[in-house]
Structure formats: C-alpha cells, structure tokens
C-alpha cells in the first residue's frame, strides 16, 4: 500500500538556509585560521634566518682569533641553513627573503674558507713552540729572536706590524750560525713561521671580505617587506569579514521570517494536538491507538504504566512487534470474556478493543489488580477461617452468636447449629467471679480489645484452660457492630509447661531435685535462718569406685546403680529434707532445722551403712560405698555457693582419708586449698624461671658393695628452705604441671648422669619417677626417645618408676603405653611396692623389671617379725618371677645386714648417703670409690 508523501517546502527552505549559513561561517573561520598560520610561519622562518646570521658572525669572530676548536656546531648550522633554503624554494618565498638567504649562503661559504685558513694557521703555530724549545735547549744564538717573532704573531688583541715581522724573519734566516744543528733549526723555524704568516694574511683578508657583507641592512629590508605584507593581509581579512557579516545578517533575517511563519502554523497544530493529548491523559484507563498498518500512533501514560514501562520508546511500536515481545509484558492471560492479563510486574488488566474508521485499532486497559487482591484475600480469609487451629466466634452487638468455625466445634464440642443465636455464656465454667467479667467489658469498651487466660466448659462438662482474645468491630460512627472472639485450647501447653518446669527442677534419671532446685532450697533455708535462727546441715555425698563400675559394666549399669542409690537415700531422709542429685555420681542432702551438729553425723553414718551394702546390678553383686562431706549452716557459711564448696572440700578430705567415711568441714581445709592455689602459682613461676633442682641418692649392689646407680629426686628450694615433694607433687598432678615438670626432670637427670659417667669413667644406672598423670597428659615412648637422643643417655641404664595405682585399671591402653616405654630399651620399676593393691597378676601381665620395697617395711624391719616375713616373701616372689628388688629407706647397719642375709639385690638409703646435688654427688662418688677399693684391699 503506497503512502502519499507531502513535501513541506518551508521546512526545506529553512534547512537550506541553515546549511548555507553554516558553510559560510566555516569558510570564514578556516580562511582566518589559514591567514594566521601563514603569518606565524613566515615570522618563524624570518627569525630562524636571523638566528643563523647571528651565529655565523659569532663563529667568524672566534675563527679569526683562533679560539674556535670544534666545528660541529658550524656544520649543524650549515645543515639548518640548507633546510631553510629548501623549504623556502618549495613555498615560493618572496624576493627579499630569497636574497637574504643567498646572502647568508655566501657568508657560509666565506666561513668555510675562514675555517680552512684558521686551521692551517693554528697548525703552523702549534709546531713553532716545539722548534723554539729545541732552539732554547741547544743554546741557539737566535732563540731570543725566535721567541720575539712567535710572541708578536700569537699575541691576541693587538694589530700585527707585518713590516717589522718580515724584517725579523729575514734577520733570523740570514743570521750566520756555526753549528749545523743550529742552521737546521733556523730553517725549520723560518719555514713554519712563514706558513703561519701566510695563513694569517689569508684569514685577515677573508675576514675583511666577510665583514664587508651588510646582512643587517638586508634583514631590515626583509623585515619591512614582511610587515607590509602582513598589513595587506589584515586589511583583506577585515574586508572579507565585513562582507560575510553582512551576508549572515541578511540570511538571519530571512530565517527569522520563515521561522515566524512556521511557528504560527506549529502553534495551531500544537493546540489541537494538546487538546487531544490532554483528553487522553485524563483518562483513568490506559489508551493506545494503532493505524491501519499496526503502527502505534498515540498512547497515554496510564497505558505505559500498566505494562511497567517508563517511556513510549520502550514499548513495542507495532502490533507485529507486540506479538513477538508479548511474553515480556504479559505473564498470564485468561480466555474469559473479561480478557484479563497479568503483567510482568504483577498487575491484572482488563483489555477492550475496537476498530477505527480507517482500519486501525483502539485499545483500552483497566487495572483490576485491587479487585483481584480483594477476591484473593476473601478466599484466603475463608480458608484460614475454616482451617485455623484457633476457634473463632462472632457475635452481633446484642452478643448473639452469628458464626463459628470448625476449630470452635473441635475445642468446645458445640456444632455451629447449636450455638447460632445463643449467648457466649453457655461456655462459662463458673470459676471466674463478677469482677473478672466487669474488668473484661470495661477493657473492651475503653480499648476495643481484651485478651487473657480463661477457664471455660466444654459441651461434655470438662473444664479446660484457653487463651481468649476479643475485639470489637465498630462502624463509621463508632458504634459496635459485632464482636470477634479468637480462642486457643491451652490444655496441652499447660501440660508442657508443667513438664518443662519439672525437667528444670528435677533430675531426669533419678527423679530427685537437681542442682537448680537444691540451690533454691538452700537459699530459702538461709533466708529462714535469718528470720528464725536454727541449724541446718549440708551433706555432700560422692560414690566410691563409681567410675570403675561405669567403665567396666557400662553406662546402663551405672544408671541402675544411681537409681538404687537414690532409692536407698530416699528411705533414710525426712520429708522436710531435700535430697538432690548434684551431677554424675554426686548427691547432696539438705537437712533443715536439725537440733544439734551431731544429728548430721548420725544421718551420715546411716548413709554409709546403707551404701556399704552390696547392690544387685544386672545380676551382679556390686559394692560401691561413699565419701561424705558435712558443712553446717550458718556456722560454716551463710551463702549457698560457699556452703556447697565447703561441704565439697570436706568430702574430698574424706576421700583422701581412705574413703567410705564422712568428715566435717574445718577451717584447716580452706587453708589447705589456699595453700594449694598458692603452690600452683609459685610452681608455675619456678618452672618458668628454672628454680627447681634435681638431687640424687645412690643405689648400691648389696652383695658386692659396688655403686649401681642413682635415683633422681626433684627438689624445690624456696626462700632458703625446701618445699617437700609430698606437698608440691600432688599440686603439679592436679594442675597438669606434672607433664612439663616430669619431662624437665628426666631431661636434666639423664644429662647429669651421662656427664658424670663420662667424667668419672662410670656406667651407673638412673631411676626416675613417672607420674600416672603424665600418661594421661601425653608422655609416651616418642617423648622418651627424644629426651634420650638429646642427652645421649643409654636407654638400658634408665629405669622408669611407676606406682601401683596406674596398673589397677587393667586397661589395654595402659599395657600398650608401658610396652612402648619398654621398647625404647628402658626398664620399668614399681615404686612403693606393698603399700597399694599389690597383685601378682599385674606383675605377670605388665612388662615390669624391678620392684622397690616401700621404706615403711624397712623401718620396722629390725624389730617387727611381720615386716621381715613380708620382705622375705617379696624377695622370694621377685626371684621366682625373675625381677630384681631394691629396698629403699635403709638407714641402719642392722637393716643392711638383715637384707643382705635375705639376698636382696639393691639398697638405697641414709646408711650410704642422703639425696645430694650433682656437685656433691661427684665428690661422694670419688670418695666412695676410694673407700670401696680400700675395703677390697
């Protein structure tokens, strides 16, 4: 389909005028710039030529006096002049300028001649001083005359008297000399001075010719000609500018006339268009007009806003483009008669369209999003109303029930048809008085809502707790139209709260009060003591050997044991007392309002007696026992945490005293705790500052009397005295410092004895104690090998002493640990044998090499037959098992003789030497060796 093209002649004329005006302005501007550039270039070349002229004059002066030694600048100046001449030839420069350049070229030619002559004169003068020196050296009679001639020739700043110079040269040439050498020197001097004089005359002649060239006058003529040319160009440019300005004014007036006519026509069209545009923009619906070819002709902002575009250019411009990009703007479309569309930004539109007279289309869009949202909200509200777990009841202003949901029926038991038109008081439980309901209605009237926990009655008569929230719905005048009540059944929640409260206060396993409830009971009892003074006791009960039972028989057996213990304890206490499980295998008993302190001891004895009886756990008979600490309130403390801590201290004292007993708290226990804390701090500092020392006690082979080795003993010097190992070793074990302390002692002792053996030529062994805590803290065979490699001590000469307690666990891990230590080559020794749970089975199972008889048996050896029999039995047992025996604590000769008679292997004690430092040990070894040698002699 062909379209009629209407030519707008005024518009075309306007465009042509703009093009002509623009072309004229560009032409004027380019002509002005070109003129300026030519002028600038001519001035630049003019001054380049003047610069060359000035430099030529300077070089001529220097050449004439012989001061110019290098000619590079002169050559560069020649090349510059040639380039300048070539440029002017190509640019067709003016006659004056070319004449000036020819003049400069002539001066350059004279400069080349002057350069050649000056070089010849300088060369001649350069050799004359050499000949003159030879004449002086040979005592030439004419040497003084030669010096005078040379001086007159080289003296600068003075005119040369050529007649006098020629006379002197002839005099020198004609002078009679007798020596052949003098004659030769005279000829040479005369020849060279004549050459120099000839060149001097040539230089003077060339210089006179150079100076005769009047380049200044030529430059002045050239400069005047250049200025005249520049003035003419400026006048020409001014004339051209005036002509162009006049033309521009004429064209501008013509343009203004045309624009005025166009503006009037445009205003009429705009008025009509604006009326139509305003009418369309005021529409509340979207509007789009397409012509018969499907091109978008007109639209309003409402249409663009409906489809989420900011401007018309972002919207498809044709119906074909709309079909291609339809998915960008419409995500959902219904085939209903309403023709609904859901746009990309979530708006719902209803679209209507109609055909125009010329075959185009008019589209109208209405935003129905709010209607869709209201419809969805109504559906959602209906679904929530039916599916919510909270009961909903609505009444009118007269408190007649108008509707209930299924949850209301499920909670109350009343179906909807039974309650419609009735009052809500049919649910009343009778538990709330008149004031409760008066407060409820007062709150509703003043605030419009009320919520609280309430007791109601179901249809079957059961009373249940519920959370009830009532809201009043008012009309525009503030009159109540209806009430909406939302009710939630709190029966399960109440049960859960009761369960949580019970779990928070009671132990889940035994059902006894837990730590939290116990602390609350103690706090209440302390407050009651303040009001009504009385005595109360706190018994801290810790089961003995519970960990072994739990580890060997399993956690189920441990739990069953705790249940049995709780059952027995419950039968021993009053109802007013509080028995709590404090944690793990610990129980705490609060005896409130006892008559006297001894009452607590009586209860403790009953507990010990009861718990000492065997327990039947999983078909096995188990014996546990307990250790009890007693603290009295308010005598020992009047604060709950402090009274617990002191009862705990008393319990630990009972454990240390042998278990299965009770102890009252005493201030000395607190002092012991304070002392341990102080010792731990001091010990950390001592280890860090290397304040500890290692002492050594000799070990003697009893049958031969020879030195066998030494036992390393850690000593702690502090303030001019020693802190006993029995005091600080337990502190080190409890705090974990034993790991660092033990490794340090082993490193020091092996290093000391290795050095002592080397120095004295000995091969002594070393015994060192290893704490059971070091096993738990990571001491192993790798650590031992590292220490032995660093100190160079023989592994076979090292014996590690362990206590019997570590062997009682009968654990595979303990066995593997000991076998690893034994694999390093070191020996293993049981320290203080006979004081613990001595057993032949672990001597057979574990890789033991030596046993040490405890000194308590040796002390009673001389006067106690039982001790002698026990020692004899130990020696016999060790011999049968292939173990060596060391008797420690031997202080008297009688003890020594008795052990020797029983064929004991090794002894150590004060009978030979006390523990001593390394320096003292070295002296003792030397003295002992001498005494032993003398006894053998």
Number of C-alpha atoms within 10 A of each C-alpha: 4 4 5 6 6 6 8 8 9 13 13 11 13 16 13 13 16 14 12 13 18 13 12 15 16 12 13 17 12 12 14 16 12 12 15 15 12 12 16 12 11 17 16 12 15 19 13 14 20 18 12 17 23 12 14 19 16 10 18 23 15 15 22 18 17 17 12 15 11 8 12 9 11 17 12 11 18 19 12 15 19 13 12 16 20 11 12 16 12 8 9 9 13 13 11 17 23 16 14 23 25 13 18 21 17 14 21 22 14 17 22 16 16 24 22 15 23 26 18 18 23 19 14 19 19 13 13 21 15 11 18 23 13 15 23 15 10 14 12 19 15 20 22 14 15 24 17 12 19 19 11 16 20 14 11 11 7 9 9 14 10 13 9 11 17 14 12 16 20 11 13 20 17 11 12 13 14 7 10 9 12 20 16 13 19 24 14 15 23 18 15 19 22 14 15 24 18 14 21 21 14 17 25 16 13 19 19 11 12 19 14 9 14 10 18 13 11 16 22 12 14 20 17 12 16 19 13 11 12 18 12 12 15 14 11 11 16 13 12 14 16 11 11 17 15 11 13 17 12 11 16 15 11 13 17 12 12 15 15 11 11 14 12 11 11 11 11 11 11 13 11 10 12 12 11 12 15 11 11 19 17 12 14 14 20 24 22 20 21 21 18 14 14 17 17 20 12 15 19 22 20 21 23 18 12 22 22 17 14 11 11 15 8 10 17 16 15 15 17 13 13 15 10 10 13 14 12 11 19 18 13 13 14 11 8 7 7 11 12 20 22 21 20 16 12 16 18 25 25 19 16 14 13 11 14 13 7 9 12 17 20 17 17 17 22 18 21 15 15 11 11 14 13 11 12 12 12 12 12 12 13 13 11 13 17 17 13 15 17 22 23 23 22 22 22 17 15 12 15 17 21 18 17 24 21 19 22 24 17 15 19 21 15 17 16 16 9 8 18 17 15 13 14 16 11 12 16 14 17 12 11 12 8 9 9 11 11 11 12 16 16 13 14 17 13 9 11 16 19 19 16 11 14 18 18 23 21 18 14 9 12 10 18 16 18 21 16 20 17 21 17 21 16 14 9 6 6 8 11 16 13 19 23 19 20 18 23 18 23 16 12 10 12 13 11 12 11 12 12 12 11 16 14 15 19 20 19 13 12 18 15 22 24 23 19 14 18 23 17 13 18 25 16 13 24 23 14 13 18 12 9 10 12 17 19 25 28 25 29 30 26 26 21 20 14 19 15 13 17 15 11 12 14 12 13 12 18 21 17 17 22 21 16 17 21 19 13 14 17 17 11 14 17 11 9 10 16 20 24 27 24 21 12 13 19 18 24 26 24 23 24 21 17 14 11 13 16 11 14 23 19 11 16 25 16 15 24 19 14 17 21 16 13 13 17 14 17 12 7 11 10 15 16 18 23 27 28 33 28 31 30 24 24 18 11 18 17 18 14 18 12 13 23 21 16 25 28 24 25 26 28 20 22 22 21 10 13 9 19 20 20 26 23 22 22 16 9 9 16 15 11 12 12 12 13 19 14 12 18 20 11 14 21 16 12 16 15 11 9 10 13 17 15 20 20 26 22 26 26 20 17 22 13 12 14 15 20 20 23 23 22 24 19 21 21 19 13 12 7 6 8 10 14 12 14 8 12 19 17 16 20 23 17 13 15 16 20 22 20 16 20 20 17 17 21 25 18 17 27 26 17 16 25 21 16 19 15 10 10 11 9 16 16 18 23 27 25 23 20 23 21 18 18 19 16 12 14 11 20 15 18 12 12 19 15 12 19 19 11 12 18 13 22 17 20 13 18 23 23 23 22 22 18 21 12 14 21 14 13 13 11 9 11 18 16 13 16 21 16 17 21 20 13 15 15 20 21 24 26 25 21 21 22 19 14 11 11 15 13 11 9 15 18 10 11 16 19 23 20 21 24 20 24 19 19 14 22 23 17 14 22 17 10 12 11 12 17 19 12 15 22 16 12 19 24 16 13 18 14 9 14 12 17 17 23 23 27 22 20 21 18 15 12 12 20 22 13 15 24 16 11 14 15 23 19 24 25 26 20 14 14 16 16 16 20 18 16 17 10 12 21 17 10 15 16 11 12 15 13 12 12 14 11 9 9 9 6
